[in-house]
Amino acid sequence: KNIVLDRSWISDVVYTIDNPAKHKPWPINLSEIGVLTIHSILVHCDSDRALSNAVTRGEDKVNTKDRHDRIRELYDNVMCMIGAYGECSVIRYDYSDDNAYDNLCKFIEERLNEDGV
């Protein structure tokens, strides 16, 4: 089956690393994340417009350039670790790129074909 999940569990990891005193420790370790993501396709949405979009929608956790850069770096690091230690495919999707959607669809289709789906 194909299952689509939002990034909430990855956000939990990122925000726990960022401020462990404020967030409860995540009850899973990186090796278990690797098992959970076997044969997964993780789409890492990112854009240089992310900060302005966050400010426009009234985001309270990421509303300054320094804060945005810190969280963006943590997302990059967490996605790299998951990609390196898990058996999954990770693609960065820059939603401000006009060709990004087509490239994303092609990437997903290629990965599904590799798995015989």
LINCOR-V80321 format. One record per residue. N is the residue number from 1. RES is the residue in one small letter. OMEGA is omega in radians with two decimals (* if undefined). Layout:
n/res/omega
N/RES/OMEGA
N/RES/OMEGA
//
This chain:
n/res/omega
1/k/3.01
2/n/-3.12
3/i/3.11
4/v/3.10
5/l/3.03
6/d/-3.02
7/r/-3.01
8/s/-3.13
9/w/3.06
10/i/3.07
11/s/3.08
12/d/3.12
13/v/-3.11
14/v/-3.07
15/y/3.04
16/t/3.07
17/i/-3.11
18/d/-3.08
19/n/-3.07
20/p/3.14
21/a/-3.10
22/k/-3.07
23/h/3.12
24/k/3.07
25/p/-3.12
26/w/-3.03
27/p/-3.14
28/i/3.12
29/n/-3.04
30/l/3.13
31/s/3.09
32/e/3.07
33/i/3.10
34/g/3.12
35/v/-3.12
36/l/-3.06
37/t/3.12
38/i/3.12
39/h/3.11
40/s/2.98
41/i/3.13
42/l/3.13
43/v/-3.11
44/h/-3.14
45/c/-3.11
46/d/3.12
47/s/3.04
48/d/3.09
49/r/-3.03
50/a/-3.13
51/l/-3.13
52/s/3.08
53/n/3.14
54/a/3.12
55/v/-3.14
56/t/-3.11
57/r/3.05
58/g/3.13
59/e/-3.13
60/d/-3.13
61/k/-3.09
62/v/-3.06
63/n/3.03
64/t/-3.13
65/k/3.13
66/d/-3.14
67/r/3.12
68/h/-3.13
69/d/3.12
70/r/-3.11
71/i/3.12
72/r/3.11
73/e/3.11
74/l/3.07
75/y/3.11
76/d/-3.10
77/n/-3.13
78/v/3.13
79/m/3.09
80/c/3.12
81/m/3.14
82/i/3.12
83/g/-3.11
84/a/-3.03
85/y/3.13
86/g/3.06
87/e/-3.09
88/c/3.07
89/s/3.12
90/v/3.07
91/i/3.05
92/r/-3.12
93/y/3.11
94/d/-3.03
95/y/3.07
96/s/3.11
97/d/-3.10
98/d/-3.12
99/n/-3.01
100/a/-3.10
101/y/3.12
102/d/3.12
103/n/3.11
104/l/3.13
105/c/3.12
106/k/3.13
107/f/-3.13
108/i/3.14
109/e/3.11
110/e/3.14
111/r/3.11
112/l/3.12
113/n/3.09
114/e/-3.12
115/d/3.12
116/g/3.14
117/v/*
//
